[in-house]
């Protein structure tokens, strides 16, 4: 009893002194500060449903029924489209897309996330079956010609969406003669197979003989018999020699990866050429904010010039830190930058990173997101209890997204905790896209946010490091895009838009997660409810932008390499991918290439993004323009929130990205303007960092 008494006194004492904020957690925060668990005794007494409330999925066999229903509906829609339809062709095609996506998207998520093998296997079978149907549709000449002819007659309906559907067809070469069309199909299959094998190889640990590791750093690596296992670049290791050894060994050239990457790049180039594009990059970038590869290259070149001197200042600072730590080494290398960035942040924060986590309980962060939703958009996140069988894991939360006047907008399932077999990556999945239905009602979106948090057991709530808070807000940005998008057609609803536009709402929400005005509203100690001390708060928000120029220069380098690999001369000269990398690194990055390394063999984004890695920089540039122009002075402005909702979010991909942003921002979206926005952001944060440093030194 004596142990409990001081806590009670402390709690009451704190409550009397706090003059602002709320002293107790909201129902939403309370729900997320407790990890949900199944209650089998009670669940047997309750109605049982299927995954995501789909009655077919009370068992894994239901995937067969869903697949068969979708295929039957698809056959009817194909018959309608090719038999003189009475409604606009776009309506039929969107119904086709919706029918297949509702099975394929759900199955793809279950395949990845469901802990039970029989469910995951049945979902994978459904994915394969639906993919086969999609492939048949993409090569269905009658369907393509019906759409093409309706566009020519002006009877297709929504012209922008009709052109997007046509482009999807033509990416498969359906407009070509039989020989070239068959070659495009074969190339697509080759690209899929080699790309998957390359991505798998990119993540494999490197096994090397113990003798290859300098004796003085062997203790930093795990061993297996006479071999040492190198599983990464040990970026934050304090021993310089260990960092160097890990970098050289993990990123050593791999002939098999080189073959897979080269095959993929050459196949992509040939495919693009057959389909009438100068390069695969032009094919990939069409219908995006940047519109073509020439604009991307111009943007990267302008930004690279702007970054040169700014990044050099960062590197010079890191080099001084390195010389102070290891006086016998007088040059900064690629393996040093993550370590010294981490060290500088720790010094600026003046406390351990773990000291911030108690102020970011999962429930507290969700309360912060809810506050933002209410202030900006008039929507509330409401925790709902799930029926037995609705979830794939007992520790998943369900949120209803409810607007103050429009009612229910959709549901977000939050799969936030790590578990065996679950991918360790932060993602947003669309399970069901929004769509205006024939009866005038709206098919509400259903999405999943996935993180890999630890904690949340009886010992207390999950406590998030600062980076995880940013990731949570980022994925929530995708979810809100899905919820607030109210496009007429599912094919372009919410995040179903160009990659560089799809990342805008997420990057923008990271600005809110880094704004002292916003973080101050929800960063409270999970035990005492005390707000984070102001000095800690300012340091934390400022530290996120430390060495921002050198980090951005690295992203420009990655993006330029991706463009070069997928550019017009991708197949010219017979050079290896490493020779191309050396050339690009000399031009775009301030640190030298490390001989006998090939980090591109580990860079799986070359396959996953395929000429679109630049998208993050574009979305960041647009997000800064939105933040600085509309939200920075008054982050919680309802007027600004509504403008963003109705000007950007509600359209999804229903408007061409250039037109959408030009109308919303009132400016031309040019390579120069976007590069200038990123430069302005860097300079703003640099000034703020200097101010925080000056205050902390007094």
N, C-alpha and C positions, 0 to 999 in steps of 0.2 A: 504493500500500500504506500510505503514511503516513496517508492520510485515513481508512482503515478502523481503524487501531490504536486511536485514542482512543475510538471507539465501542465497541469490544470491551472495553476497560478500564472504560469507564463502565458498560456493561451488567453486567459481573461485579461491579463495586464496588457498584452499586445492589442487586444481588441479595443480597449479603451483609448489607446494612444493613436491608433490609426484614424486619420480624419478623411481619407480618400479611399476609393475603391470598395471592394466587397470583402467582408471578413470571412465568409464561408463560400465553399465551392458551389457552383451552379449544378443542377441535375446533370447537365451534359458533362461537365468536368468530373463530377463524382463517378459517372458511368465509365469514363475513359481512364480514370485513375484506379479502376479495379479491373483486373484481367478477367474476361468472361470465362465461364466454365460450363460444361454440359451438366445437366442434372437428370441422369437417366431415370431415376425413380419417378420424378414428376413428369418427365417427357413422355413416358408411356401412357399417361392419362390425357395427353393433349393431342389435338389433331395433328396428323403428320402430313407434311407436304414434300415437294421435291426441291432440288437445288434451285436457288433463285425463285422459289415459289412456282416452279414449273412442275405440274403434276406428273408429267412423264418421267421426271428424274428422281422419283423415290428410290430407284435402283439404277445401276449402270446400264441395264438393258434398254433404258429409256432413250439412250442416244440413237439406237437403231430406229425407234419410232420417230424421233425428231428428224432424223436424216431422211427417212422415207417420206414423211409429210412434206419436207422441203422440196424433195425431188419431184413429187407429184404436183405440187403447186407450181414449180418451175416449168414443168412440161405444159401446163395449162397456159401460163403466161407467154411462153414461146409461141404456142399456137395462136394466141390472141394477137401478138405483135406481128406475126407473119401472115395474118389473114384479114387485112384491111380493118384495123382497130377503129373503134368509135371515139376513144379518148386519146389525148396527146401521148405520143410515144414515150416521152420522158416519164410520165406517170407509170407506165408499164415497166420501164427499165428500173425505176426506183423501187417499185414493188418487188421486182426480181432481186435487186441488191439487198433489200431489207429481208426478204425471205431467206436468202442464203447467209447473210451476215449474222442473223439471229441464231443460227446454228453454228456457223464457223467461228465467230468471235467467242461465244460461250464455250465451245469445245476446246478452242485454243487455250483459253484461260484454265479450264479444268485440267487439261493435259499437263500444264506447267505447275499448277498449284495444288491439285488434290493429293492428299497424302496416301490415299488408298489406291494401290496399283490397278485394281480392276476398273475403277472409275477412270483413272488416267489413261488406261489402255483403250477403253471404249471411246473416250473422247478423242484419242489420237486416230482411231479408225474413222470416226465421224469427220475429223479434219481432212483425212486423206480422201474420203468419198466426196465431200463438198468441194475440195480442191479440184478433183477430177471433173465435177460438174462445171465449175468455173472455167476450167481449161477448155471444155467442150463449147461453152458459150462464147469464149474468146475467139474460137475458130469457126463459129457458126455463120457461114456466109449469108444465109437468108436473114438472120437476125441483124447482122451488120448492114446489109443493103436496105432493110426496112427502115432502120434508124437514119442512115445516110440520106435516103430519098425523102424522108419526112423533114429533115433539116433543109434540104434543097427546096422543098415546097413551102417551108415556113410553117409547118403544122406540128412540129415536134414538141411545142410547149416551151419551157424555159430554155432559151438559146444557150446560155453559159453552161448549164448542166448537160445539155445535149452534146455540146462540143467536148466536154470532159468525158462523157461516155464514148464518143467517137475516138478520142485520143487513147482511152484504155484499150479499145479494139485494135487500133493501129499500132500500138506498142507490140502486139503479137503478130504484126505483119499481115493481117487478114486482107488488106487492100492489095497485096502483091500477087504475082503469078504463083502457080503451084510450087515451082522449084524454090524460089526465094522464101516463100512462106514456110515450107517444110524446114528450110535451113534455120529460120528464126525460131521455130519450135524446138529444134535440136539444140540451138545455142542457149535458149532459155533453160532447158533441162541441164545442160553442161554447167552453166553459171550457178544454178541452184546447188548442184552436187559439189562442185569444187569450192564454192563459197562456204557451204556448211562444213566441209572438211578443213578448210583454212581456219575458220572461226574456232573449231574444236582444237586444232593444233596450237592456236595462239595462246591458249590458256594452260597448256601442259607444263608442269614443272620441268626444269632441266636437271638431268642426272649426270654428274661428272665425277671422275675419280678424285679421291681425297688429295692426291698429289697435285691436282690442278689448283688447289686453294692454298694461298700462303699460310704457313703454319700459325702465324700470329693472329689470324682471324677465323680459323676453323671453328672456334667455339660459337660463332654467330650463326652457324648453319646446322640444320638437322642432318643426321647421317643415316645411311642404310647399308650395312655391311661395309664394303670398301669404297662406297660411293657417298657423295654429298648431294643433297637435294636442294636445289636453288629454285624457290617458288615465286620469286619476285625480285624487285630491284632494291629492296631494303631502304626505301627512300628516306626514312626518318631515323636511321641508325646513327648513333653518335660517333662511331668509329669510321673515319674517312677511308681507311684501307678496305674495310668490309663493304662499304657502299660501292667503292670502285670495283671490287671483285664481283659483287653481285650484279652490277650493271654489265660488266664485260661478259660474264658467263651466261646470265639469263637472256641477254640480247645478242648473243653470238649468232652468226648467220646459220640458217637452217635450209638446206637444199630442197627438202620436201616442201616446206612452206613457200620457198621462192617459186617452185614449179606451180603450186596451186594458185598463188597470187598472180603470176604472169599469165597463166591459162585463163583465169577469170577476167583479167584486164583486157587481154586480146580478144576474148569472146565478146565482151561488152562492146568493144570498139567495132568489131565486125557487125554485131547486131544493130548498133546505131547506124552504121553506114548503109546497111541494107534497107533500113526503115527511113532513109533520107535525111539523116542528121550528120552534121560535120563531125560530131564527137558524142560520146556517151554522156558527157557533162551537159551538152545542150539538150539531149533527150530527157535527162533527169531533172533539169532546172526549169523546163517549160511549165508555165502556169503557176510559177512561184512568185514571190515578191520581186526577185531579181530578174526573172523572165528569161535570161540567157546567160551562157557561160562568160561571154565577153564582159558583161556587167559585173559578174562576180570577180573576175580577174582584176578589173579596174578598181573595184572596192578594196580588194586585198592589197594592191600595189599602193594606193593612196594611204591606207591605214598603216602599212608597213613603213612608209616614209615618215609618217607622223610618230610612230613608235620608236624609231631608231634611237634618238637621244634620250627619250624617257626610259626605255628599257636599260640603256647603258648605265644610267644613274642607279637603277636597281641592282644591276650586276656588280657595279663598283662597290656598293654598300655590302653586298654579300661577300665579295672578295676580301674586304677589310675584316669582316667577321671571321672568314676562314683563316686569314693570316694571324689573327689574334689567337685562334684556337690551335692552329697547326702552323707555326712560323716557318717550317721547312718547306711548305707548299705555297707557291706563289701564283697559281692560276686557278680560276673557277671553271669547273667542269659540269657536264650535264647531270652527273649524279649528285651534285652538291645543292642544286637550287631547291628541291623540296625540303631538304633538311634545314637549310638556313631560313627558308620562309617560315617553317614551323617554329624554329627557335626564336626568330624575331617576333612572331605573334605571341609566343609565351612570355617573352620579355615585356612586350607592350601591355599585355593583359595583367602582368604583375602578380597573377595568381595561377594556380594550376587550372587547366581546362575543366577538370572535374568539379571545380568549385562553382562553375556556372550551372551545371546540370540540375542541382536541387531547385533552381528557379524555373526550370522548364520541365515540369512533370507533363506527361502525355495529356492529362486532363486539362492542365493549365494552357497548353498550346492549343488544344481543341477549343477551349473557351476563347482564346485569342482569335482563332479563325472564325468562330461564331460571331464575335464582336465585329470583326471586319465585314462579314456577310450582312449583318443587320445594319451597320452604319452605311455601307456603300450601296447595297442593293435591296434592302428591306426584306431579306430572307433569313430564316432561322434554321439551324441544324438541330434536328430533334432525334435523340437516340430512341430506337425502336427495338423491342424484344423480338427475336426470331422464333419461328415455329420449328419444331423438331424436323430435321432433314433439309431445312432451307440453306444451311451453311455447310461448307466443306471442312471446316475445322471449328472446334468449340470456342476458340479465342478470337473470333471475328465479331466486329461491331457492325451495326446497320444504322445508317442515318437517313431520315426523311428530310428532304430539302423543301421548305415550305415558304412561299412568298406571302407577304402580308395581305395582298388583295387577290393574287392569282391562284392561291392555294398550292397544292402539291406540284412540284416541278420535276421530281425524280428521286432516285435512291442512290446512295453511295455506300458500298460495303467496304469496310476498312480492315484489311488483313495486314496487321502492323507488326506482329511478333515473329521472331525467328523460330524455326522448327526444323527438324531433320528432313533433308530432301528438298526444302524450299529454296528457290533461287535467292542468292544474296544480292539483290538489286532492287532499286526503288523504281516502281512502274505505275502506270495508269492503264487500265484495261477498259475498253468499251464492251459491255455485254449486250446492250440494246441501245441503238441510236434513236434519237428523237425523230418524229415524223408526223405531219398532219394527216389524219385518217380521213377516209371518204365521208364519214358521218360528221365531220367538223371538229371532233375531239382531237387531242394531241397524244401520240404515243410517247409516254415519258421515258427519258433515258435512264439506263441502269449502268453504273460503272463500279469498278473496284480500284481502290488505292492499295498498293502493296509496299510495305517497308520491311525491315528486318531488325526490329528493336529487341533488346533484352530486358529482363525485369518484368515488373507488373504482377509479381506474386504476392503472397501474404506479407512479405517484408516491406512492401510499399509499392507505389506506382512506378511505371517505367519513367526514368529520368533521361532526358535527351541531351546529348552534347550539342553545341551550337550548330555544327554541320548538319546534324539530323533534323534540327528545327528548320533550317533552310530547305532540306529535302522534303520534309512534310509539307511546307508551304508550296514548294514547287509542284508536287503531285496534286495538291489541293487546287492549284491553279488550273491544271488540266481538267479536274473533276468539275470545277465551277464553269469552265468553258462548255463542257458537255451539258451541265444543268441549265445554264442560262442561254445556250444556243437554242433558238426557236425557228430554225430553218424549216421550210415547207417540206423538204425532201431529206430522207435519211442519208442518202449518199454523200451529202455535204453538211451534215449536222454536227455541231460542236467541233471536236478536234479532227474531223474528217476534212482536212484542208491541207494546203501546202505546208511542208515541214517547217519552213522559216516563219510562217504565220502561226502554226500550231503551238510553237514554243513561246510566243509572245505573252499570253496570260500567265504562264508559269514563271517566266523570268520577271515579269512585273510584280508578281506576288512575293518574290524574293526581296524586292525593294522594300515592301512593307515589313518583311521579317528582319530587315536591317535598319529600319527607321526608329530612332530613339522614341519619337512621339507615339509610335504604335507599340513597340516592344514594352515600353513603360506601362502600358495598359494591362498586360497579361503576365509579365515575368514576375511571379511571386513564389516564395519559398513553399515547397509542398507541405511542410509541417507547420510553419508559423504564419503563413499567408503574408509575410512581410514582402514588400516590393524589393526588387534588386537595387542595391545601392547605386546612386546616380553615377559615381565614378566608374564602377564596374560596367554599368550599362553603356556609357560613352566609349569606354575602351573596347568593349566587345563589338559594338557596331562599327567602330573605326577599323578594328583589326581585320575585318573581313576583306578589306581592300588593300592590305599591305602588299607591296611588290606587284601591284596590279598591272603595271606596264609590261613587265617581263612575262607575266602569266598570259597576258593578252597576245604578246608577240609569239609565244609558243602556240597558241590557238591559231594565229595567222599562218604560222609555219605548217601546222597539221593541215589546215584548210587548203593552202597553196599546193601541198604535196598531193592531196586528194584530187585537186583540179588537174594537176600535171599528169597524174596517172590516168585520168579519164579524159584528157584533152585531145586536141586534134592530132598531135604527134605521138599519141600513146603507143602506137605500134611501130614507130619509126626508129631506125638506127640500131636495133638489136641490143640496146643497152639493158643491163640488169636493173631491177628496181632499186638496188642500193646505189648504183651510179646516178640514177635520177635523184634519189634522196640527197646525195652529197651536193649536187648542183643547187637544189632548192634550199637546203640548209644554209649554204653560203649566202644566198640572196636574201633569205627571210629571217634568219635567227642569229642572235648575237653571240652564241657559244659554238665552238667548233665541233664538227663531226668526230666521233670516237672511232678510230680505225678498227676494222674487223668486228664491227657490230652491225646489226640490221634490225633496228627496233620496229621497222614496218612489218616484219614477220610476226610481231606480237600485237599489231594494231588492228584489231578485229573490226573497228569502225569503217575501215576501207571497204569491207564487204557490206556491213549493215547500213551505212549511209550512202555509199556509192555515188560520189560527186556532190553530196549534199552535206558534208561535214561543216561547211561554212555557215550552215543555217543558224547555229547557236549564236555566232557573232552578229548576224543580221537581226535575229530576234532580240538580242541584247541591245543593239543600237536603237531599234524601234521602241523597246521597253523604256530605255532612258528618255527618249523623246516624249513618250507618254507620261512617264513619272515626273520629269522636270517641268513639263508644260502644263500638266493637269492636276498632279497630286502632291508634289513636294511641299508646297506651302501649307496645304491643308489636306493631309493624307486621308482623313476620314470624311471627306465631303460627299454628301449624298448626290449632289448635282453632278460632280465629277464621276461618281460611280455609275449613275444612270446614263450619262453620256457614253461611257465606255461600254456599258452593257448594250445599249441600243445602237451605238456606232460601230462596235466591233464584235462583241461576243455573240449577239443573237444571230449574226449572219453565218457563222461557221465558215464553210467554203462556198457559200451560195453567191458571193460576189467575187470578181477577180481581185486578188490581194492588193495589187497596185491601186486600183480604184477605191477599194475599201479604206485603205490607210490614207490615201490622198484626201478623200472626203472627210475622214475623221480628224486628221491632223492639220488639214488645210495647208499642205506643203507637198512639193514634188518629192517622191521617194527615189532619190538618185544615189549612185555610188558615193559621190562627194558628200552629200548630206548625211548619209549613214556613217561614213568614216569620221566626219566632223562630230557627230553625236557621241561616238565612242571616245574620241579624244577629249571632248568636253567632260564626259563622265569621269575619265581618269584624272583630269586636272582638278575637278571638283573634289573627288575623294582624297587626292593628295593634299590639297589645302586643308581639308578637315582632319586628316591624319596629323599634319603638322600642328594644327591647333590643339588637338588632344595631347600630343607630345608636350607642347609648351605648358599646358595646364598641369599635366602630371608631374612635370619637373619642378614646379613651384613649391 
